[in-house]
Amino acid sequence: MKKMLVAALLASASFVATAADTYDLEPNHTFPRFAINHLGFSTFHGQFDKTSGTATIDLAKKTGSVDVTIDVASVSTGVAKLDEHLKTPDFFDAAKYPTITFKSSQFKFDGDKLEEVRGELTMHGVTKPVTLDVENFVCKDHPMTKKPACGADLEAKIKRSDWGITTYVPAVGDEVTLSIEVEAVKK
């Protein structure tokens, strides 16, 4: 009887260790940012202040998925008039395309290190593949909340014209660097 109980406990322990965990993106610590060349003078930065979504990660199997939604109207550059212009049909057209989404079920690991997240970015009514390079990735108990959490810094370069956003190209750069800082808490 003891052997059966021990075997059952070990089996359930290994099941828990290999099960996928689902995390909710933490909106106060998740910020998709963009950088773009401005008229050849400087690199201009902006971000989106409202992001939601979930990530499912199975560290034992080295798999995962994400489903992220960005509120286009939350674009923020620090310049109110520019924020309003970016919401118009010249750029993001927030009235017609209120969200940007990224969906992936392709996580590439090298050992325990997450290296890439390959998925589909939908923006301005166009869906294209995008690979996010992972600069930093960690899953552990959050030191303040004591809840399991994961975080990452991700980056990709895209051409905005591929999504039909061409206003002022080439004076305002076509290539955009996306940088995403993300933290997520286990459900």
Phi and psi in degrees as a GROMACS rama.xvg file:
@    title "Ramachandran Plot"
@    xaxis  label "Phi"
@    yaxis  label "Psi"
@TYPE xy
-62.3233  -40.6225  LYS-2
-63.3012  -40.5503  LYS-3
-65.7805  -40.4253  MET-4
-64.3056  -45.2844  LEU-5
-61.8962  -44.6499  VAL-6
-61.3479  -41.8403  ALA-7
-64.9139  -42.1723  ALA-8
-64.1018  -43.3725  LEU-9
-63.8099  -41.1809  LEU-10
-63.5704  -42.9198  ALA-11
-70.6137  -33.529  SER-12
-65.7623  -42.3263  ALA-13
-70.575  -30.1321  SER-14
-64.8302  -44.1859  PHE-15
-63.4511  -40.4075  VAL-16
-68.1723  -24.5976  ALA-17
-105.84  0.447386  THR-18
-75.148  147.335  ALA-19
-73.6698  140.896  ALA-20
-110.776  141.358  ASP-21
-107.227  136.514  THR-22
-125.327  141.453  TYR-23
-93.2928  133.074  ASP-24
-61.3663  136.207  LEU-25
-89.3776  109.535  GLU-26
-66.1992  -21.2306  PRO-27
-87.7256  -1.90419  ASN-28
-134.825  21.1446  HIS-29
-127.55  115.501  THR-30
-138.759  105.876  PHE-31
-72.27  125.754  PRO-32
-120.18  156.76  ARG-33
-135.245  151.062  PHE-34
-134.479  136.904  ALA-35
-147.092  144.241  ILE-36
-68.3536  132.17  ASN-37
-111.14  98.7211  HIS-38
59.1898  20.7471  LEU-39
79.8951  -0.280165  GLY-40
-90.9387  -41.7084  PHE-41
-156.84  174.791  SER-42
-102.573  120.112  THR-43
-95.4026  140.107  PHE-44
-119.166  149.462  HIS-45
-152.803  174.365  GLY-46
-152.715  170.479  GLN-47
-112.214  129.227  PHE-48
-90.3517  -10.728  ASP-49
-126.889  110.967  LYS-50
-134.183  139.7  THR-51
-138.708  163.398  SER-52
152.879  -174.822  GLY-53
-135.509  156.466  THR-54
-132.943  137.98  ALA-55
-117.382  127.527  THR-56
-131.35  131.75  ILE-57
-118.829  95.1659  ASP-58
-65.9897  -32.32  LEU-59
-67.3493  -41.5267  ALA-60
-90.3704  -7.23926  LYS-61
59.6032  49.4629  LYS-62
-133.242  165.813  THR-63
-174.904  172.87  GLY-64
-153.056  155.631  SER-65
-139.048  152.369  VAL-66
-143.109  105.096  ASP-67
-121.273  140.504  VAL-68
-126.535  129.647  THR-69
-112.222  131.645  ILE-70
-82.3574  109.458  ASP-71
-59.8098  -36.1103  VAL-72
-65.827  -10.7372  ALA-73
-89.6313  10.1519  SER-74
-57.3884  137.417  VAL-75
-143.487  122.312  SER-76
-118.071  -8.65391  THR-77
90.2153  -2.32853  GLY-78
-124.967  104.383  VAL-79
-55.2724  -44.2835  ALA-80
-64.441  -38.3118  LYS-81
-67.8838  -41.4207  LEU-82
-55.5846  -44.5503  ASP-83
-65.4728  -40.2694  GLU-84
-65.246  -38.8894  HIS-85
-64.3196  -22.2313  LEU-86
-82.6913  -10.5852  LYS-87
-82.8451  171.757  THR-88
-59.7756  -17.2404  PRO-89
-61.2236  -29.5095  ASP-90
-129.083  -101.541  PHE-91
-78.7769  -23.2728  PHE-92
53.224  62.3035  ASP-93
-58.6936  -31.2594  ALA-94
-66.3154  -40.863  ALA-95
-85.4097  -35.5789  LYS-96
-126.565  78.9138  TYR-97
-71.1936  -13.546  PRO-98
-133.519  156.07  THR-99
-115.984  135.056  ILE-100
-125.165  152.177  THR-101
-134.612  125.911  PHE-102
-129.772  135.278  LYS-103
-149.677  146.952  SER-104
-134.229  24.0469  SER-105
-122.624  93.4187  GLN-106
-102.784  131.715  PHE-107
-109.916  118.884  LYS-108
-106.724  150.218  PHE-109
-121.375  98.1644  ASP-110
67.2581  -126.911  GLY-111
-89.5318  -2.74385  ASP-112
-93.7297  120.59  LYS-113
-75.0862  123.369  LEU-114
-105.278  -37.2864  GLU-115
-145.6  150.526  GLU-116
-126.466  114.989  VAL-117
-103.963  130.759  ARG-118
-159.426  -163.36  GLY-119
-116.432  122.338  GLU-120
-101.15  122.673  LEU-121
-110.405  120.161  THR-122
-148.345  137.701  MET-123
58.6207  31.3288  HIS-124
80.0874  7.37268  GLY-125
-121.42  136.671  VAL-126
-113.419  127.988  THR-127
-139.536  152.997  LYS-128
-71.9994  142.674  PRO-129
-140.735  138.214  VAL-130
-109.657  121.579  THR-131
-94.9667  121.596  LEU-132
-80.8451  134.92  ASP-133
-97.5387  117.63  VAL-134
-88.6585  -30.921  GLU-135
-150.68  137.018  ASN-136
-150.566  130.708  PHE-137
-151.874  140.937  VAL-138
-126.606  126.569  CYS-139
-169.006  173.765  LYS-140
-67.8212  133.165  ASP-141
-67.0902  131.282  HIS-142
-65.5099  -22.8499  PRO-143
-96.0602  -45.7794  MET-144
-89.3117  -17.4809  THR-145
65.1133  15.3278  LYS-146
-98.1258  150.196  LYS-147
-60.5335  135.689  PRO-148
-146.854  156.564  ALA-149
-129.763  151.428  CYS-150
-144.775  157.577  GLY-151
-159.674  155.386  ALA-152
-115.598  125.086  ASP-153
-125.004  152.569  LEU-154
-148.581  146.989  GLU-155
-152.643  157.487  ALA-156
-116.194  132.052  LYS-157
-132.024  165.483  ILE-158
-106.5  120.59  LYS-159
-62.9913  -28.9593  ARG-160
-62.8873  -25.8897  SER-161
-62.963  -21.7463  ASP-162
-105.078  13.1637  TRP-163
79.7688  15.7258  GLY-164
-104.05  96.8409  ILE-165
-120.3  -0.914231  THR-166
-54.9788  128.053  THR-167
69.9213  8.62722  TYR-168
-72.659  133.635  VAL-169
-95.8747  -3.75609  PRO-170
-55.6795  -48.756  ALA-171
-96.4327  123.904  VAL-172
-48.2142  148.02  GLY-173
-84.0534  -37.1506  ASP-174
-77.3623  130.893  GLU-175
-122.96  131.406  VAL-176
-94.1696  121.963  THR-177
-97.8619  130.133  LEU-178
-127.568  127.705  SER-179
-127.948  117.684  ILE-180
-97.3141  126.534  GLU-181
-134.952  138.676  VAL-182
-130.514  143.238  GLU-183
-141.99  144.136  ALA-184
-113.514  137.09  VAL-185
-60.5269  136.014  LYS-186
